[in-house]
Amino acid sequence: MAVIVVGAGILGASVAYHLACRDVPVALVERGPGPAAGVTRDSFAWIGGTSGGDWPGGAEDLRPAVLADWRRLEREVPGVAVRRTGSLTWPVPDGSEEGRLSEGRHLVGRAAIRALEPYFRTPPDAAVHTPSDAGVDPVAVTAALVGAARARGALVEYEAAGAVLRTASGRVTGVDTTAGFRPASAVVLAAGTGVVELAAPLGIALPVTGSPARLLRLAAPPGLVRSVVAGPDFEVREVSAGRLLLTHTKADDETAVAGLREAFEGEFRVLGSRVGVRPMPEAGPLIGPLTADGSAYLAVTHSAVTLAPTVGRLVAAELATGQAAPELDRVRFPRT
């Protein structure tokens, strides 16, 4: 029987792709009309490098492989493209004036910021520059992963809503959806905040909450924003030529876009605005078997875009070989 992956966001798509690469029969089921129909579509998709950033809990153990796994996916999967632009963030951490920044991050002044972002009208006095940071188009990458999984024999089923785990004698035997029942030797729950409802019939209360975040899509002259630019009021980056993604802390979108116009020389036109509910597992990622027999398996994390290639590779290896990946020791549920 196949492994079933519930959820065709970037994390579920990565798991399905890596399972298919190992010749494991896999079915990817998604309640939406296509890949990345949920929170992945609303992701800012900033890929943090090997330094800086927030890596809670066992995410720290996954950090060293992130950039190499993204490079590998670029080689393996047509349609996966990483924009290696670096990032500029501020305010700078306390003590940065004395040069106490982690390896790979640099404190830069206003002249260097203007060189990196020549259309930045009102740069801060100082920022942290992380050259290894990057971004992707999360919808395009997810679609590419699903296509690559399908090309390797994976079954992909959309509009399969109402997923419920079916059990027999305490073992998960498959998934019921509006599209029917699919038997499985194991079911991977990769449905973002939806994993809470999926796990509840097993008597498992997952410590996963939802955190809403607004994402605006903007049209702008190509190259107007060249890095991931992240200040206290907004984060903005170019996702493709002439198309920007913007997240903000302002009360409304109009105020946020007005602030962006003040910060950058150029015109911006709003193409769309959506609110996504990001899964926020308590104290970091939760990845691993949910049941003693491994018939239910959990994969949920914040920063899913950053971690997707690494998590997909490790989860597929565990399911295919039955051998625990030491990199996942600190992200198990329940935590020890």
C-alpha positions as CSV (number, residue, x, y, z in Angstrom):
1,M,0.0,0.0,0.0
2,A,1.0,3.6,-0.6
3,V,2.1,6.2,1.8
4,I,-0.5,8.9,1.7
5,V,0.6,12.5,2.3
6,V,-2.3,14.8,3.3
7,G,-1.7,18.4,2.2
8,A,-0.1,19.7,-1.1
9,G,1.6,22.7,0.4
10,I,5.3,23.0,0.0
11,L,6.1,20.6,2.9
12,G,3.7,17.9,1.7
13,A,4.9,18.3,-1.9
14,S,8.5,17.9,-0.7
15,V,7.7,14.7,1.3
16,A,5.8,13.2,-1.7
17,Y,8.6,14.1,-4.1
18,H,11.3,12.6,-1.9
19,L,9.3,9.4,-1.3
20,A,8.7,9.0,-5.1
21,C,12.5,9.4,-5.6
22,R,12.9,6.4,-3.3
23,D,10.4,4.4,-5.4
24,V,7.9,4.4,-2.4
25,P,4.3,4.3,-3.7
26,V,2.9,7.6,-2.6
27,A,-0.4,9.4,-3.0
28,L,-0.7,13.2,-2.3
29,V,-4.2,14.3,-1.4
30,E,-5.3,17.9,-1.2
31,R,-8.6,19.5,-0.4
32,G,-8.0,22.5,-2.6
33,P,-8.1,22.7,-6.4
34,G,-4.3,22.6,-6.9
35,P,-0.9,22.7,-5.2
36,A,-0.1,25.5,-2.7
37,A,-3.8,26.3,-2.3
38,G,-3.4,27.1,1.4
39,V,-0.9,28.9,3.5
40,T,2.0,28.2,1.1
41,R,0.3,30.5,-1.4
42,D,0.4,33.3,1.3
43,S,4.1,32.7,2.3
44,F,6.7,35.5,2.1
45,A,9.0,32.6,1.2
46,W,12.3,34.0,2.6
47,I,14.9,31.3,2.9
48,G,17.1,31.9,5.8
49,G,20.7,30.9,5.5
50,T,23.0,29.1,8.0
51,S,23.3,32.1,10.2
52,G,21.0,34.4,12.1
53,G,17.2,34.2,12.3
54,D,15.0,32.3,14.6
55,W,15.6,28.5,14.7
56,P,13.5,27.3,17.7
57,G,13.8,23.9,19.3
58,G,15.2,21.2,17.0
59,A,15.1,23.5,14.0
60,E,18.6,24.4,14.9
61,D,19.7,20.8,14.0
62,L,18.1,21.2,10.5
63,R,19.8,24.5,9.8
64,P,23.2,23.2,8.5
65,A,21.5,21.4,5.6
66,V,19.1,24.0,4.4
67,L,21.2,25.8,1.7
68,A,22.7,22.6,0.3
69,D,19.2,21.0,0.1
70,W,17.9,23.9,-1.8
71,R,20.8,23.8,-4.2
72,R,20.1,20.1,-4.7
73,L,16.5,20.7,-5.5
74,E,17.5,23.2,-8.1
75,R,19.6,20.6,-9.8
76,E,17.0,17.8,-9.6
77,V,13.7,19.5,-10.2
78,P,12.9,21.7,-13.3
79,G,11.0,24.8,-12.2
80,V,12.7,25.1,-8.9
81,A,14.6,28.4,-8.9
82,V,16.1,30.2,-5.9
83,R,16.7,34.0,-6.0
84,R,19.9,34.5,-4.0
85,T,19.6,38.2,-3.3
86,G,20.8,38.4,0.3
87,S,18.9,40.3,3.0
88,L,19.1,43.6,4.8
89,T,17.5,43.6,8.3
90,W,17.2,46.2,11.0
91,P,17.2,47.3,13.8
92,V,20.6,45.7,14.4
93,P,21.0,43.4,17.4
94,D,22.5,44.8,20.6
95,G,26.3,44.6,20.6
96,S,26.6,44.7,16.8
97,E,28.6,47.9,17.0
98,E,31.4,45.8,18.6
99,G,31.2,43.3,15.7
100,R,29.5,40.5,17.6
101,L,27.6,39.1,14.7
102,S,27.5,35.4,13.8
103,E,29.4,34.1,10.9
104,G,28.0,35.0,7.5
105,R,26.3,38.2,8.7
106,H,27.8,41.7,8.3
107,L,27.0,45.0,9.9
108,V,26.8,47.6,7.1
109,G,26.3,51.3,7.1
110,R,24.1,53.7,5.1
111,A,26.6,53.9,2.1
112,A,26.7,50.1,1.8
113,I,22.9,49.9,2.1
114,R,22.5,52.4,-0.7
115,A,25.0,50.4,-2.9
116,L,22.9,47.2,-2.3
117,E,19.5,49.0,-2.7
118,P,20.1,52.1,-4.9
119,Y,16.4,53.0,-4.9
120,F,16.1,53.0,-1.2
121,R,15.1,56.6,-0.4
122,T,15.2,56.4,3.4
123,P,17.7,53.7,4.5
124,P,18.5,53.2,8.2
125,D,21.9,54.2,9.6
126,A,22.9,50.5,9.9
127,A,21.6,47.1,9.0
128,V,22.6,43.5,9.1
129,H,23.5,42.1,5.6
130,T,23.2,38.3,5.2
131,P,24.5,37.5,1.6
132,S,23.4,33.8,1.8
133,D,19.7,34.6,2.3
134,A,17.4,34.0,-0.6
135,G,13.8,33.6,-1.7
136,V,11.6,31.5,-3.9
137,D,8.2,31.7,-5.6
138,P,6.5,29.2,-3.2
139,V,3.6,28.4,-5.6
140,A,5.9,27.7,-8.5
141,V,8.2,25.6,-6.4
142,T,5.3,23.6,-4.9
143,A,3.9,23.0,-8.4
144,A,7.3,21.9,-9.6
145,L,7.7,19.4,-6.7
146,V,4.2,18.0,-7.3
147,G,4.9,17.6,-11.0
148,A,8.3,15.9,-10.3
149,A,6.6,13.5,-7.9
150,R,3.9,12.7,-10.4
151,A,6.5,12.1,-13.1
152,R,8.1,9.5,-10.7
153,G,4.8,7.7,-10.3
154,A,3.1,9.5,-7.4
155,L,-0.7,9.8,-7.5
156,V,-2.0,13.3,-7.0
157,E,-5.6,14.0,-6.0
158,Y,-7.1,17.5,-5.7
159,E,-10.4,18.6,-4.3
160,A,-10.3,15.7,-1.8
161,A,-11.9,17.5,1.1
162,G,-12.9,16.4,4.5
163,A,-9.9,14.1,5.1
164,V,-10.4,11.8,8.1
165,L,-8.0,9.0,9.2
166,R,-9.5,5.5,9.2
167,T,-8.3,3.2,11.9
168,A,-8.6,-0.5,12.6
169,S,-7.4,-2.2,15.8
170,G,-5.6,1.0,16.8
171,R,-3.7,1.3,13.5
172,V,-4.3,3.9,10.8
173,T,-5.3,2.1,7.6
174,G,-5.9,5.0,5.3
175,V,-7.7,8.2,4.6
176,D,-11.4,8.9,3.9
177,T,-12.1,12.0,1.8
178,T,-15.0,13.3,-0.3
179,A,-13.2,11.5,-3.2
180,G,-13.4,8.2,-1.4
181,F,-11.2,5.9,0.7
182,R,-7.5,5.4,0.1
183,P,-5.7,2.6,2.0
184,A,-2.2,3.3,3.2
185,S,0.7,1.7,5.1
186,A,1.4,5.2,6.6
187,V,-0.3,8.6,6.5
188,V,1.8,11.8,6.7
189,L,-0.1,14.7,8.1
190,A,1.4,17.8,6.4
191,A,-1.7,20.0,6.3
192,G,-0.5,23.0,8.3
193,T,-3.0,24.0,11.0
194,G,-5.3,21.2,9.7
195,V,-3.1,18.6,11.4
196,V,-4.8,19.4,14.7
197,E,-8.2,18.2,13.5
198,L,-6.7,15.2,11.7
199,A,-4.9,14.0,14.8
200,A,-7.8,14.6,17.2
201,P,-9.7,11.3,16.5
202,L,-6.5,9.5,17.5
203,G,-6.8,11.1,21.0
204,I,-3.9,13.3,20.3
205,A,-4.0,17.0,21.1
206,L,-1.3,18.7,19.0
207,P,0.2,22.0,20.4
208,V,-0.2,23.8,17.0
209,T,-1.8,27.2,16.8
210,G,-2.5,29.5,13.8
211,S,-0.9,32.8,13.3
212,P,-2.5,35.1,10.7
213,A,-0.2,37.1,8.4
214,R,-1.1,39.4,5.6
215,L,0.7,39.2,2.3
216,L,0.4,41.8,-0.5
217,R,1.4,41.2,-4.1
218,L,2.6,44.4,-5.8
219,A,3.7,45.4,-9.3
220,A,6.8,47.6,-9.5
221,P,9.6,48.3,-11.9
222,P,11.9,45.3,-12.2
223,G,14.9,45.6,-9.9
224,L,13.4,48.3,-7.7
225,V,13.9,46.1,-4.7
226,R,17.0,43.9,-5.0
227,S,17.4,42.2,-1.6
228,V,15.1,40.9,1.1
229,V,14.5,44.2,2.9
230,A,13.2,43.7,6.4
231,G,12.6,46.5,8.8
232,P,10.4,46.9,11.9
233,D,7.3,48.0,9.8
234,F,7.6,45.9,6.7
235,E,9.3,43.1,4.8
236,V,9.5,43.3,1.0
237,R,11.3,41.4,-1.7
238,E,11.1,40.8,-5.5
239,V,9.6,37.3,-6.1
240,S,10.0,37.6,-9.9
241,A,10.8,40.5,-12.3
242,G,8.5,43.3,-11.5
243,R,6.5,41.5,-8.9
244,L,7.0,42.1,-5.2
245,L,5.8,40.5,-2.0
246,L,5.1,42.7,1.0
247,T,4.3,41.9,4.6
248,H,3.7,44.6,7.1
249,T,2.7,45.6,10.7
250,K,0.6,48.6,9.8
251,A,-3.1,48.9,10.5
252,D,-4.2,48.6,6.9
253,D,-2.7,47.8,3.5
254,E,-3.1,51.4,2.2
255,T,-0.9,52.8,5.0
256,A,1.7,50.0,4.4
257,V,1.9,50.7,0.7
258,A,2.2,54.5,1.4
259,G,5.1,53.8,3.7
260,L,6.8,51.7,1.0
261,R,6.4,54.5,-1.5
262,E,8.1,56.8,1.0
263,A,10.9,54.3,1.5
264,F,11.6,53.5,-2.2
265,E,11.8,55.6,-5.3
266,G,9.3,54.1,-7.7
267,E,5.7,53.3,-8.3
268,F,3.9,50.3,-6.7
269,R,0.5,48.9,-7.7
270,V,-1.4,46.5,-5.5
271,L,-2.3,43.3,-7.3
272,G,-3.8,41.4,-4.4
273,S,-3.9,41.0,-0.6
274,R,-4.6,37.9,1.4
275,V,-4.3,36.7,4.9
276,G,-2.8,33.3,5.5
277,V,-2.9,31.4,8.8
278,R,0.6,30.0,9.5
279,P,1.0,26.9,11.6
280,M,2.9,27.7,14.7
281,P,3.9,24.5,16.6
282,E,4.9,25.1,20.2
283,A,8.6,25.3,20.7
284,G,9.6,24.5,17.1
285,P,8.9,21.9,14.4
286,L,7.0,18.7,15.1
287,I,8.1,15.9,12.8
288,G,7.9,12.1,13.3
289,P,5.6,9.2,14.1
290,L,2.4,10.0,15.9
291,T,1.5,6.4,16.7
292,A,3.7,3.7,18.1
293,D,3.5,1.7,14.9
294,G,4.3,4.6,12.7
295,S,1.1,4.4,10.7
296,A,0.5,8.1,11.4
297,Y,3.3,10.5,10.9
298,L,3.4,14.2,11.5
299,A,5.2,17.0,9.6
300,V,4.4,20.5,10.7
301,T,6.6,23.6,11.1
302,H,6.8,27.3,10.9
303,S,9.3,28.4,8.2
304,A,8.0,25.5,6.1
305,V,9.4,27.1,2.9
306,T,12.9,27.3,4.3
307,L,12.9,23.8,5.7
308,A,10.9,22.0,3.1
309,P,13.7,20.3,1.1
310,T,15.5,19.2,4.2
311,V,12.4,17.9,6.0
312,G,11.1,16.2,2.9
313,R,14.4,14.3,2.5
314,L,14.6,13.2,6.1
315,V,11.0,12.2,6.4
316,A,11.2,10.1,3.2
317,A,14.3,8.4,4.4
318,E,12.7,7.5,7.7
319,L,9.6,6.1,6.1
320,A,11.5,4.3,3.4
321,T,14.1,2.7,5.6
322,G,12.5,2.5,9.0
323,Q,15.7,4.1,10.4
324,A,15.3,7.2,12.6
325,A,17.1,10.3,11.3
326,P,19.2,11.8,14.1
327,E,18.6,15.3,12.8
328,L,15.0,14.9,13.8
329,D,15.6,13.7,17.4
330,R,14.7,17.0,18.9
331,V,11.5,17.6,16.9
332,R,9.5,14.5,17.9
333,F,6.1,14.6,19.4
334,P,5.6,14.4,22.3
335,R,8.8,16.3,23.2
336,T,11.1,14.7,25.7
